[in-house]
Structure formats: C-alpha cells, structure tokens
C-alpha cells in the first residue's frame, strides 16, 4: 500500500506539534471560573477551557507605581491612546509584553471628512453594517467614520517627524446614492512597513513624557470593589502594580497567537497557522477574569495574503493541490480561506500549506487583466495603494502545459510544502477542459461571468502560488459601549476598564474581515485608541 504525505499527517508521523497558547499565569492553581466560562460550560469546571479559568489573585507586589492612565499594549491603538491621554494632561504608563512597540500591516484608513458630507459619512456606516452582517455596534462605526481622519492625520504627521513618511492612498465609494471619500496612510514602501511608523511614534511619545515598560506582560487587573484600579505586570523584579486613578485601557490586540482561545471563539480557523504569537489574548483574558464579557462566537476572522498575487484580484483559472478547478475565480481573495477546510482536513489540520492553490495565466495576462480592471474595477484589481505589480520571476513557468505541470510539482518540493505531488496529467486535463469551457462562453461548472472565460492559449504559461494559510487577526474582543468601556454580563459598564483596537469587539461581525475598505483594521485601531485616551483622561 502506498502511504502518502497526508496519510502520515493523519497517523502523526509528520504532524507538527502546535504551540498551544495558554493564558497568562497558566501555571497558577485555578479558582472558580469566570462568568463567561460558567456560561459557556454550564458551570462544569471540567469543560472550561484553560484560558477561561481564573488564576489565584495576586496580592503581593515588588513595586507599585501611580498614574492617571495605564495603557496595556504598545501597538497602534495603544500608542494612539497614550498620545491623546498625554495631550489631555494625564500621567501615562504603557506596559508592553514584548521588548518593543509592535504593529503589523501597511495601510491605515479613514473617511476624508474634508470631502465627505454628513450623508456620505452615514452611507459609509451603513455600508460597513451590511458588510459586517449587521452585528456591529453602529456607534463604534460612526466614531471611526467621523473621527478617523483626525486620528490618521496625527499618526502620519508624528511618524513623518520620526522619519517614517506615508504615501497617501485616496479612493472613494458610492453607497445608496451617496459618495464617501477614503484616505489611507500607507507604509509598504518602508522595510518595516507600518511598524516603522509605530517605532517612530513610540520614541516621540517617550520624549513627550509617557513612560514605557517593555518586557512587562500584564497578567491580571487589580480590582477594588467594582472598580478596576490598575494592572499587574510581571517584570524582572517580580510583580509590579501599575495603579490608574482614571482608568486602564486594554490595547493588547487580538487572540490569534493563542491557539486554544482562537479555536474556541473562531472554530473555523482550525488548521491555519499563527502569524503573530505575541498576540496571545492575555489582555482579554484579564478582562474576562475581571467580569468583562467577550463578543459572542463566531468572531470575524482575518485570513488574507499569500503569494505574489496577494492583493490582486484576477479571475484566471485556479487549480487546487490536486490540479483541479475548484471555484468561481471572481471570489475576493479575502474569502478564499472558506473553501479550504476540506483540503486542511486531508492533512489532519496539521499542514497549513494544504490551503494553497495555483492561479494559471497566459503570457499576456497583464494586458487581459488591465482590460478587465478598466471595465469592472470592483471585481478586478491590479493595484492597491502603493503596492507594486508582482514580480513574474516568482511565478512558476512552463512553455507547455506539460512543462508547467512538472514545474508546479518541482516548486512544491523545493519550497517544502509537504503536499503530495499532483498527477501532472490532471493539471493538463484541467487546463484543456477549461479552454473548452471558455469556447462555449458559458461556465456550467461555477457560473463565472462570460467575459472572464478567457482560454489559456498564449505561452509561456504561469502558475502563481497563492492562498492565505495564516491568521493575522481574530476580530472579536471584549464587548464595549460607545466610549470603549468594557461591559459585564448584564451589559453594565465596568468602572475603570476600557478596551480598544482588536482587544475590543462589535466593530466587525461577519464571518470574514471585510476587505472593501483597504486599511480599515489599522485605521479603526488608531481611531479607537485616539478617542479613548482622550476620554479616559477627562474622567
């Protein structure tokens, strides 16, 4: 009997040992579970996930420090909160679990309110509500739409003073007969992309008077009565209590680096790999243990990218890891991951490369795609922001279908995908079958628009490795009100506790992160921190 790679994954021979992201203080003896854990597990402690089990309360500290506002996390939302709290006259500490400020991404989007009228702003809000399956808190969307331009402008100006210049990207959309104009900072031209801007801003905030405590992960919140009065961080000297007279702002990001937590709140991410392990959900766990509630599952997921055509939408023929056509190729790349679960299951969810596929294109693909993009830019995109056209040298190439098929297998082997070789005859047969389908001008397989049924006739032919197999973010978080104040299970505000960026929920709501406004995640994070720092400092 022939044993394939996928068989070995099922038997455990090639199964990678995934790092299970535990909650903060996982080694402590757990006490009674939180209200959330009791609600989920019916009060049965044995069924409660580890990250929901409340640890022993820490009551002895090596040191206590006093501030007006304590921000937990030095990402884009945390840095923005530090800035506005500091600007409002508050004393501010920022504690960070790793040794530096850290963000990911490239673009930070805003609604250009210098061009967009009130009706356009509300149309943008309505547009996002639809894209988020009407599970969003409308007030949070409105806050972003109305104030993001101010927040994004501050970010760009401050980063530029530190040497990280943005290349602006402007666009517009129409919804319900109203136009709204979008403006984004982009940093893809910099070596560190958006993180270069974050580092410059963190340096400036330190000069302005904020105190940063790196390598000081927050492990618990300090609660007196019904009020959160501080954050307990684990430092090299032991536990330090950072007291906050006005409030604690959780800006710790999402839980994508905590596999147990990620799979609990977003179970359809099973098999995808983690992109940022430091986003471990510890801030949200601390909030849960203090009585805050999480957004109901299933959380929105961000799974996009992968390969030389990462951000381009070009509806040429797509072939799966078996060399077969498997989809209507006009589907946005942001949703392709939803087609990949059967492939991940073939490898027992132990090989995220099973989520990959190949886009097959003719030599004149750019000319064809350019014409498509001009006729229907909402369906076909050749450029986003300042991103460059893909480098064809990174494509798999073959002068014939047979040579292309052989080179696909060679590429997978060279890149160590751990995927069984494709029967090269299947690749050739799929291309020939697709060409025959194109000749009929009717897609009887997946219903793709007739104008995109272009045969692969001009060689050399390209096979572009594609497919997102990692998770940049899980978009749920702690339930908050319009002031980003955390709510308990009775939906009452918890005194002194706030959450921003991806540590907070109810901004999104659909199955997937909506890619319809490029840079929304970063723009939302900056704006929520920007507004919340100012609000908490005013208390």
C-alpha positions, 0 to 999 in steps of 0.5 A: 500500500502506498502511504502518502504525505497526508496519510502520515499527517493523519497517523502523526508521523509528520504532524507538527506539534502546535504551540498551544497558547495558554493564558497568562499565569497558566501555571497558577492553581485555578479558582472558580471560573469566570462568568463567561466560562460558567456560561459557556460550560454550564458551570462544569469546571471540567469543560472550561477551557484553560484560558477561561479559568481564573488564576489565584489573585495576586496580592503581593507586589515588588513595586507599585507605581501611580498614574492617571492612565495605564495603557496595556499594549504598545501597538497602534491603538495603544500608542494612539491612546497614550498620545491623546491621554498625554495631550489631555494632561494625564500621567501615562504608563504603557506596559508592553509584553514584548521588548518593543512597540509592535504593529503589523500591516501597511495601510491605515484608513479613514473617511476624508471628512474634508470631502465627505458630507454628513450623508456620505459619512452615514452611507459609509456606516451603513455600508460597513453594517451590511458588510459586517452582517449587521452585528456591529455596534453602529456607534463604534462605526460612526466614531471611526467614520467621523473621527478617523481622519483626525486620528490618521492625520496625527499618526502620519504627521508624528511618524513623518517627524520620526522619519517614517513618511506615508504615501497617501492612498485616496479612493472613494465609494458610492453607497445608496446614492451617496459618495464617501471619500477614503484616505489611507496612510500607507507604509509598504514602501518602508522595510518595516512597513507600518511598524516603522511608523509605530517605532517612530511614534513610540520614541516621540511619545517617550520624549513627550513624557509617557513612560514605557515598560517593555518586557512587562506582560500584564497578567491580571487587573487589580480590582477594588470593589467594582472598580478596576484600579490598575494592572499587574505586570510581571517584570524582572523584579517580580510583580509590579502594580501599575495603579490608574486613578482614571482608568486602564485601557486594554490595547493588547490586540487580538487572540490569534497567537493563542491557539486554544482561545482562537479555536474556541471563539473562531472554530473555523480557523482550525488548521491555519497557522499563527502569524503573530504569537505575541498576540496571545489574548492575555489582555482579554483574558484579564478582562474576562477574569475581571467580569468583562464579557467577550463578543459572542462566537463566531468572531470575524476572522482575518485570513488574507495574503499569500503569494505574489498575487496577494492583493490582486484580484484576477479571475484566471483559472485556479487549480487546487493541490490536486490540479483541479478547478475548484471555484468561481475565480471572481471570489475576493481573495479575502474569502478564499480561506472558506473553501479550504477546510476540506483540503486542511482536513486531508492533512489532519489540520496539521499542514497549513500549506494544504490551503494553497492553490495555483492561479494559471495565466497566459503570457499576456495576462497583464494586458487581459487583466488591465482590460478587465480592471478598466471595465469592472474595477470592483471585481478586478484589481491590479493595484492597491495603494502603493503596492507594486505589480508582482514580480513574474520571476516568482511565478512558476513557468512552463512553455507547455502545459506539460512543462508547467505541470512538472514545474508546479510539482518541482516548486512544491518540493523545493519550497517544502510544502509537504503536499503530495505531488499532483498527477501532472496529467490532471493539471493538463486535463484541467487546463484543456477542459477549461479552454473548452469551457471558455469556447462555449462562453458559458461556465456550467461548472461555477457560473463565472461571468462570460467575459472572464472565460478567457482560454489559456492559449498564449505561452509561456504559461504561469502558475502563481502560488497563492492562498492565505494559510495564516491568521493575522487577526481574530476580530472579536474582543471584549464587548464595549459601549460607545466610549470603549468601556468594557461591559459585564454580563448584564451589559453594565459598564465596568468602572475603570476598564476600557478596551480598544483596537482588536482587544475590543469587539462589535466593530466587525461581525461577519464571518470574514474581515471585510476587505472593501475598505483597504486599511480599515483594521489599522485605521479603526485601531488608531481611531479607537485608541485616539478617542479613548485616551482622550476620554479616559483622561477627562474622567 
